[in-house]
């Protein structure tokens, strides 16, 4: 009967003596939840009567797990008994299917036949099998140098946290933005190189779990806006193009997302929202400054680049093309001038050699033209030096001479032979034609179109928006 009450008397006897030789070691040393654990005891001395196990920081009845009588093997559960604990004859304590709640300080109190007590202390840490954490972001699409990134690693377990960027350990520079517990990552003035996949990982000695990636987009630009020729060749300030050839200008920039594009010609907006601009059949009227404007709809920033397009030196040489090349009697013909001087002061047309009696008309610096001695009333001039002759007759065939004078006083003379086909009635009433006159060059049959007061062959269209 006295032994049965011994477990409760030990509480008052605890303060009589204390030993430091008893050691308590968990086996396994780092158990996971669900493991069976033994708190192995070493250093017991003398003939012992009883053991008391406590799960708590002090020898309090509240923390008493079990009392054990050595001679009979009887166990008496205490208030802290969970139904999983049992004492071995050597004093060790078995705990089956441990849970995180079993973690904490354990105390073994022994009683010998002299009714002296010794106390040993141990600690048990039960590690959870970790569930997958979740990364929560304040936003996943940010503007460079303006916005702040804040990522939080959410996990219900008190575990260590590691961060990963694109599958690799977080760079040191980024780690500087971690909170003390490592669960919150903050980056002020986010940079484009920090765009990518972010993950967090929770771990303890028995378990590790990594989150799904959160993909971050960083908007920037446009920067380094440039105009390229044929999509790859970087242009200089000026591009020289051969006459009647085609050219494609490409607008390139560094931007996320792809910017919106606008084009302008000599300051006038063109109806083109693409990243390239086609210039077909290059003529003098298409010479000028082409500007590309790139605007980022996310950053609201914009940039531009310009290039000057000119006809190449070979194309500047003047030529005269009759349109149509072989007009019929009664038709109109335009002696179209290609490559006329841009610094033109005056020009004059002559029927035959360049002499005053043969002058058909002259254009003054004011832009108006006046008739000459040889004017028949059927001739008209254009600002690009072209000459229109209306209602041809066979006597109009022959040599025509153009004389130009530039602002620098440079004079240039150019001749062309005009042939006129006579109309006559053939068999069956079919109207036929015969040529009169022989041109100094050939040209395909064309029609003439007038735009902005200039005459152009239809095969050489004036610039359009």
NORMOHU-V854335 format. One record per backbone hydrogen bond with DSSP energy under -1.0 kcal/mol. NH is the residue of the N-H (numbers start at 1). CO is the residue of the C=O. If there is no record, write none. Layout:
BEGIN
((NH CO) (NH CO))
END
This chain:
BEGIN
((5 1) (9 5) (10 6) (13 9) (14 10) (16 13) (23 42) (25 40) (27 38) (33 127) (34 98) (35 32) (37 95) (38 27) (39 93) (40 25) (40 38) (42 23) (49 111) (50 111) (51 68) (52 109) (53 66) (54 107) (55 63) (60 58) (63 60) (65 53) (66 53) (67 76) (68 51) (69 74) (70 49) (73 69) (76 67) (78 65) (80 64) (81 78) (86 94) (88 92) (91 88) (93 39) (94 86) (95 37) (96 84) (98 35) (102 99) (103 100) (104 124) (106 122) (107 54) (108 120) (109 52) (110 118) (111 50) (112 116) (113 47) (115 112) (118 110) (120 108) (122 106) (124 104) (127 31) (134 154) (136 152) (138 150) (142 217) (144 219) (145 190) (146 143) (147 143) (149 187) (151 185) (152 136) (153 183) (154 134) (159 157) (160 203) (162 201) (164 199) (165 168) (166 197) (168 165) (170 163) (175 171) (176 172) (177 174) (178 175) (179 184) (182 179) (185 151) (186 177) (187 149) (190 147) (194 191) (195 192) (196 216) (198 214) (199 164) (201 162) (202 209) (203 160) (204 207) (209 202) (211 200) (214 198) (216 196) (217 140) (219 142) (220 256) (223 254) (226 252) (228 250) (229 233) (230 248) (233 229) (235 227) (239 308) (241 310) (244 282) (245 242) (247 279) (249 277) (250 228) (251 275) (252 226) (254 223) (256 220) (260 295) (262 293) (264 291) (265 268) (266 289) (268 265) (270 263) (272 270) (277 249) (279 247) (282 245) (286 283) (287 284) (288 309) (290 307) (291 264) (292 305) (293 262) (294 303) (295 260) (296 301) (300 296) (303 294) (305 292) (307 290) (308 237) (309 288) (310 239) (312 241) (315 312) (319 338) (321 336) (323 334) (329 421) (330 392) (331 328) (333 389) (334 323) (335 387) (336 321) (336 334) (338 319) (345 405) (346 405) (347 363) (348 403) (349 361) (350 401) (351 358) (352 350) (355 353) (358 355) (359 356) (360 349) (361 349) (362 370) (363 347) (364 368) (367 364) (370 362) (372 360) (374 359) (375 372) (380 388) (382 386) (385 382) (387 335) (388 380) (389 333) (390 378) (392 331) (396 393) (397 394) (398 418) (400 416) (401 350) (402 414) (403 348) (404 412) (405 346) (406 410) (407 343) (409 406) (412 404) (414 402) (416 400) (418 398) (420 436) (421 327) (422 434) (424 432) (426 430) (429 426) (430 427) (432 424) (434 422) (449 456) (451 454) (454 451) (456 449) (458 447) (460 457))
END
